[in-house]
Amino acid sequence: MNSKSQPDSTADQAPIDFARRFLEIRGAILEKTAGGFQAVLPDELAKRLAVADLVRIQSDPAAGAHSDSRKAADESVFAVHYGAPVLDRMLAAATNEVPVLTWQLHFDYIKTQGFNKRIKEQFRFPNAVGGVASRAVVRTAYLLIVCHYTLQSDEQKEGLVQLVFNLETGACVPDMADLMDGLNRSLDTGKTDGAHKTADIRELLRRAGKMLKSRINAESVDFQKSMQRRFRRDVNSLTEYYNSLKKEMENSLKRPGLSDQLIQDRREKIRLIPEELARKKDDLLKKYSIHIKVQPCTMMHIKTDAVKLLFKASVGKKERTLPMLYNPVTKAMDPQVCQGCGNSTYQCVFCGEMHLLCPECRRECPVCR
């Protein structure tokens, strides 16, 4: 059976957020309304989505919106939710090409003091000590990538996750995507400096694999639990059936008048029952295993002021200066990047040659090796 499981309440906002950014990036003019927004679409985009050039997007079908314009009484009003045809058409368009819209963020105030305390709160340096040597306000850039994921098992679940990377350091910044709405920003029509290159995007996503998996797992807990329950249920039923079959066949051997050949055949069948049960369990495991497919579909190139710090770390007589960034969006320090595996980390360990490593790479430095 294949069906799309319903998203939980925490994920209900993701489709309409994606629709808003999808249309915004492709040149639509948006105006916020109760429960959604109204959009004026360029002619080419309207034709591609098979909608009118003036549409109203809402997240709740009960609010007067329709799932599909071809069936709607009012073809300018749409409900955008998982499974809605208009959202599927947006996703199809998004996965064929990954456009980039560049935004410039504006801040009236950026923190300039207290960074030693902030670093001490966020970072752990088990084998080093250090402090801020200098600081300066700089310009930096981030890339927000919206990914569409599909979980395929006996049923199917789909959703959207967002990740943000600093393009200077490559660090994946937790929670920054969730804090972007409501910021003072303006559209930047300048060049994106190649931030949308497919190879670069795939490398960023590869390095953020653990965080991406963690985000998807967090949003699909109910789906995973459902597949696990069904797997255990079917395994228990299967085990009970084969145990009963084995007992019945063993009892049948006690009947008088059985030929030696029949007894031998039944004993051979009894001997093969565990092997057959193991094969059936393996089939169930394959049936309920969850396969994940992730596809980047929308990106935002974000330019902003930030504070760059030079943090001097010491291990014995050896020293190393680390560049760090204070992010005015998250109001926190961006993580460091492990020189061994490329993962973002707040747990920083130095090898004998002062390479910065995450806890998983600390046993044997991949750079030195």
Secondary structure, 3 states (H helix, E strand, C coil): CCCECCCCHHHCHHHHHHHHHHHHHCCCEEEEECCEEEEECCHHHHHHHCCCCEEEEECCHHHCCECCHHHCCCCCEEECCCCCHHHHHHHHHHHHCCCEEEEEECCCCCCCCCHHHHHHHHCECCCCEEEEEEEEEEEEEEEEEEEEEEEECCCEEEEEEEEEEECCCCCECCCCHHHCCCCCEEECCCCCCCCCCHHHHHHHHHHCHHHHHHHHHHHCHHHHHHHHHHHHHHHHHHHHHHHHHHHHHHHHCCCCCCCHHHHHHHHHHHHHHHHHHHHHHHHHHHHHCCEEEEEEEEEEEEEEEEEEEEEEEEECCEEEEEEEEEECCCCEECCEECCCCCCEECECEECCCCCEECHHHCCCCCCCC
